[in-house]
Amino acid sequence: MDVLTLIVPVVMLITAFVYPFFGMKSYNCTHVCPFGSIQEFVARCVSYKLKMKPTTVKRLDMFRQVPWAILMLCLWTGVWFDWIEY
């Protein structure tokens, strides 16, 4: 095994599992994950926040949960199992 190749996964595991024990709960999302880092950067660039109605928030949450549930159901039943490769 190449030691240099293992450094990145070990560092990611440390930040994901050890840092929360020291009070850094969202360190992985805001500093390691590229999507979280971009969200953090954009949040600092924009000085205002969008205000949405509670019904809009519920609809957007459903829009996120329903496709995830359908994909998980397809995975568990074995139907359309190839999507996981993407």
N, C-alpha and C positions, 0 to 999 in steps of 0.2 A: 504494500500500500504506500502510496506517495503521501508523505506528511504535508507537503505544501498544498495538496489538493484538499486535505481534510481541515485546513485552518478555517476556511469560510463557513462550512456547516457547523463546526464547533463554536465559533463566535456567534452565529445566529442562534444556536441552541442556548447558549449562555444568556444572551439578551432576552430570549423568549421565555425561559423558565426560571432563571436566577434573579434577574432584575426585579420582577414583581415582589419578591420577598424583601427587597430593600426599599420599598415604597415607590418605585418607578413603574407604575401600573401600565401606562400607555407608551412606554419608551419604544417598544418594538414598532408600534403603529406610526409614531410620529418621527422616528429617526432612522429606522432600518428599512421598513417597507416603502417602496418607491411611491405607491399611491397615497399612503399616509403622509409622506414627506411633501408631496405636491399639494395635498389638501391643506396642510399646515402652512405652506408658503403662500397659497392663494388666500387663506384666511387672514394672514398678516398684511397682504397687499390691499385688500378691500376693507374700507373703514366702516361700511354699513352692513347690516344683516337683512336678509329678506324676511318679511313677516308673512306667514301663511296661516290660513284658517285651520282649525283642528280637523275639519273634515278632509281638507286637502292632504294633511299629514297622514291621516288614516288611509286614504286612498293610495298614496305613494308607498306606504308601508305594505299594504296589500299587494301592490304591483311588484314589490320586491319579494314577498313571501310566497306568492302563488307560483311563479316560475321555479323557484327553488324547490318547493314541495313536489312539483310535477317532475323535475329532474331527478330528485331523490327517489320518488316512486318508480320511475323508469329504471333507475339503477338497481333498486332492491328487487324488482320483479324480473330483471334481465332483459327487458324490452329496450331496444335502442341503447345498448351498452357501450357502443363505440364513441359516444359523445365525451366520455371521460378522458379519452386520449387527446382531446383538444383543450 
